[in-house]
Amino acid sequence: MSPLKIIILGTAYPYRGGLSAFNERLAKEYVEQGHEVEIYTFTLQYPSFLFPGKTQYSDEPAPIELRIFRKINSVNPLNWFKMGRKICKKQPDLVIVKYWLPFMAPCFGTILRQVRKNKKTRIISILDNIIPHEKRIGDKILTQYFVNAVDGFVAMSNSVLQDVNIFDRQKPKAFSPHPLYDNFGEKVTRESAIVKLKLVESQRYMLFFGFIRDYKGLDLLLRAYADSRFRIMNVKLIVAGEFYNNSEKYFSLEKELGLENEVIWRNDFIQDSEVKYYFCAADIITQPYKSATQSGVTQIAYHFEKPMLVTNVGGLAEIVPHGKVGYIVNPDEKEIADALVEFYENERFNDFTANIVLEKEKYSWSKMTDTINNLKT
């Protein structure tokens, strides 16, 4: 393939989180393949009163190998037209937009309508989801506005691929699973991770990782973890991530269940350079979600070769073969508890890890870029 001129539109450094990690890693893959890549990110992503976390910004150093430009204001229509015309004039072969929230539809949809006027650029959207987990009035109208400005779609779960049909049945679309998040560094030993996090080596650890929102089912996990069998096995639960919903209900539940000395709370945003320690200290990664499409947490677990427990919602079950690399259960506290107890009682760690080493080969970034490129032609 001849080198392409590619613009990725969306979140990137200095913004933090999974969206930035994805866009930057995708850009890196294309650069390594010999293409010319620029990322246009935000001068303003969310107004502060709409952002549920403590800060939108990363404390990590900027990625030195990528060309990232802060140009987009998500709430300024004059900026949308200006940036759309600017990108249009650059005549990129491909514009890639990761869509995750209807709030961004007016901004992205307007920019892309301007870009399309050059009648050259192909516009592909990678979909985290197209129907949001937390629904609001106007979501469908806003998403339709965005969809109408796009030429094709890559969904990272089959459930999202089917959801696209609600908005468009004609444009090309394809499924490509979320690639490995291999940009958090290499594995470290369990011993060094335990020391770094100031944990106790003789204890075993389960990990709940990522932003804490109602749909992610931390309340189910806490109720499951209240099972007395975990006390006998000396298993602790680490909850590592920033609250995006009311934290008090979880702390109240912890007290109600008598878990005050059992749960290890690390409730700040986990910086990229710290992620490896949490995953390498854990025996199993828990995702007790009540609803989902797919999750980057699963792909971090694959990278660090850690067994997983996921619930049978959305696309999670598509990439975690049950009994091979982990467990698929219903979002039910007893099923969650029984599976986790089975993991420890039968010492499944080594068997699951050996299977993960083979299974994770399916999730390369080159497969994602191939899917995008095939849609483009």
N, C-alpha and C positions, 0 to 999 in steps of 0.2 A: 504494500500500500504506500502511495506517495504521502509525504508528510502533510498533515492537516493543520490548519490554523483553528484552534479551539479556544472558546471562552466558556469558563464555568461561572455561572451566575449564582451567588448565594453566600452562605456563611463560611468564613475562613478567619484566620488570624487577623486581628487580635482577639476575636471572639473565641470562646471556649466551647467544649462539649463535643458530642458525637457528630453533629452536622459539620463542624469545622474539620474534625478528624477525617470524616468520609471524603469531603470535597478535596482536601489537601492530599489525601492518599490516592484518590483517583487522578488528580493532576500529576502527581509524581509518576504514576504508572504510564500515563500518556507521554510524559517527558522522556522517560526511559525508553519508550518505543520510537522516539525520534520526532515527535510532533511538537509544534509550537503552542504553548498553553499559557493563558492568562486567567487569573481568577479576579472577578469583580465582586467585592464584598461591600459591606455596609459602612457608611458613616454613622447611621443610626439604624439599628435592627429592630428593637422594641423600645417604645417610650418606657421610661423607668417604672411608671405606675402600672404597666401591663406585664412587667417581668416578675415572676414569682420568686426567683432566687436572690442571692445576696449581691452578685455582680455578673455582668455578661462577659467580662473580660478575663483573658488568660494571664497568669503570672509567668508563663513559660517563655523562653526566647522564641523569636520569630523563625519559621523555617527558612533557611538561607537559600535553598535550591529552587524556590517557587517565586513566581511573579504575581504578587497579590496587591491589588489596588483598591483602596477604600473610596467608593464612588457613589454608592446607592443609599438614598434616604427612603425608608420604607413607608413614610407617611406624607411625602411631599410630591404631589402630582407633577409639578413643574420639573422636578428632578427626574421623574420617570420618563417623560418625553425627551428630556435632554440626553439621558443615558441611552435610551432606545435609539435615538438618531446617531449618537456617537458609535454605538456598536454596529449599527446598520452600515455606516460609512467604512468601518474596518473590514467589512465583508468576510467574516470568519466562515469557514466551511461548516462549523458545527458549534451550536450553543447548547450547553447542558445545564439544566435547572433541576435541583432536587426540591421536590414539593412535599411539604409536611403539614401545612397549616393554612386554612382559608384566609387568615389575616393577611398573608403574603400575596394572595391572588390579585388584588388590584395593582400592586406594585409590579409583580412579575408579568402579569397579563398585559399591562400597558406597555412595558418595555419591549416585550416580545412582539407585540403588534407593530411597533416601529421597526424592529429588526427585520421582520418578514418583508418589508417593503423593498429590500434589495433583491428579492426573488432568487437569492443564491443560498443563503444560510439555512441549514436544516436544524430544527429545534427539537431536542429530545428531553423529556422529563423523566427523572428517576424518582419513583414514588415510594416514600416511606409508608404512607397511607394516603388514600384519597378521600376517605370518610374519617374524620377525626375521632379519637377516643372520647374526647369530652365535647359533646355536640352543643352548638349554639345556633340561634336563629340567624338565617342568612347564609349558613355554610354552603348549601347546595348551589345557590345563585353565584356566590363568589368562586367556588371551585369550577363551575361551568364557564365562567369568564376566563379563568386560567386555561382550562382544557381547550377552549376554542382557539387559543393562540399557539398551540403546540402541534408538532407534526407526528410525534410518536412517543410511546411510553415504555419504560422498563420498570416492571414491578418486582419487588424483592420477595414477594410471597404470592402463591397462587390465589389466595383469597383476595388480595388487592388487585391482582390481574382481572379477576371476575368483577370486582367493584368498578373498574374502569367502564364496563359496559353500561352502567347507569348513566354515564355522561357522554360516551361516544362509542359506537360500535364499528365505525368505519376506519379509523386511523390505525396504523400498525402498532402492535404491542407485543411484548415478549416478557417472559419470566427469566430472571437471573438472580440467584440467591445472593444475599448480602455477603460480600467477600470477607476474608479474615481481616480483623483489625490487628495487623502485625506492626503497627507504628508505635507501640507502647514499649518497645525494647524487647530484649531476649529474656528467656526464663532465668530466674535466679534460684538458688537452692531454697528449700523450705526453711532451713536453719537460718539463713541470712535474712529471709523475709520476716521470720518470727522476731529476730533481733531488731530489725528496722522498725517494726510496728509495736515493739515492746509488749509482745504477747508471751505466753507461757508454752514452752516447747512440749511439755507432757500432755497438753490438751489438744483436742481435735477441733477443727473449725469449719463451719458452713458459712458461705458468704451470700448476702443479698447486696447487690451492687447497682448503683446508678441513682438518678433523680427519683425521689420518693413521691409518687402520685397515687391517688386512690385506686386507679385501675390496675396498678402493679401488685396488689394483693398482699402487702406486708402484714396486714391484719390477719389474713389467713395463715401466713407463715408463723406469726407469733403464737396463734392458737395451736398450730401443729407442734411448735417447739415446746409448748407447755406439757407435752406428753412426758411422763415421768421416766420413760426409758432413756431419754437423752441425758438425764442427770446421772444415771448409772454408768453410761458410756463416757461421761466426762466430755461431752461435746458442747462447744460454745457457738453461738450465732453472732457473726459480725454483720452489722448493718452499716454500709459505707456509701454515703451519698447525701446530697443536700435535699432538705424537705422543700417540695413544691406545693404542698398542701399543709393543713393545720397539723403541727407536730404533736400537739397536746393529746390528741386522741390515741396516738400510738403509745405515748408514755403512760397514759391512764390505763390502757389495755395491758401494758407490761406490768403495772402495779397490780391490777385486778387478777392477773394470771400468776402472780408471785414470781416474776422473772427478773426482779431488779438487779440481781447479782449474776445473771446468766447471759444477758445480751450486751455485746460490746458495741457501743454507738460511736461512729466516726462520721458526724453529720455536717461536715464541710464538703465543698466540692473537692473531689479527688483529682489533683493535678496529674497530667499525663505521665510525668516522671515517677509518680507514686503508684500508678495502677498495677504494675507488675508485682509489687510486694503483696498487695491484697489477694491477687489471684494465686500467687505462688505459695502463700501461707494457707490457702483453703484446700480442703479435701474435695468439696463439691460446691457448685454454683447453683443457687436456687432462684428460679423465676416463677413465682406462684401467681402469675398474672390472671386477672379476671377477664380482660380482653386484650387483644394484641393483633398486630399484623406480622411483624418480624421484630427482631431485637439485635442491636449491635452487641449487647452483653454476651449473647450466645457466641458471637464470632470472636470476642476477646477470649472467652473460655476455650474455644477451639485452638486459638493461637497458643495459649499457655497450657494446652493439653490437659484440661480439667473436666471431669465428669459434670453432668448437668441434670437438674430436675426442672422440667418445664410443664406447664399446664396445656391441656388440649384445647387451645383457643387460637384463632387466627392461623398464622403460618408457622408458629413455633414448632409444632410437631413434625413439620415437613423436613426439618434439618437435624432432629435429634432422634435417631433410631432407638426405639424403646428396648431396654435390656442389652443394648450394644455399647452406647456411649453415655447412657444415663436413663432417665425415667420420663415417661409421659403420663401425667395423672390428670384427673378432673380438678377444677379449682375447688377442692374440698379439703378441709383441714385434716380429716382422718386419713384420706388417701395420701396427702403430702407427708404426714407423719410416718405412715407405714412404709412408704418408699424410702424415706431417708433412714429409718431404722434398719431396713433391709440392707441398705448400702453399707452401713457400719457393721452390723452383725455378721454379714457374710463377706466382709472385706473385699468389696468389689472394685476398689480403686485401681489396682494394677490391670485387671482385665479390661475395664472401661478405657483406661488410658492407652493401652495398646491398640484398641479399636479406633480411638480418636486420632491417633497418629496416621492411620490409613484414611479415615473418613474426611479429614480436613483438607486432603488434596483436591476435593471437589470445589473448594471455595477460593480460587485464585482471582486476583484483580484482572488478569488478562482475559478471563472468561467474561467478566463484566464489560470490559472495553470491546471485546468481540461482539457481544450482544448489542451494544450501542451502535457499533459500526455497521452491523448487518441491518439494523433498523434504518440507518442513515441512507443506505443505498437504494 
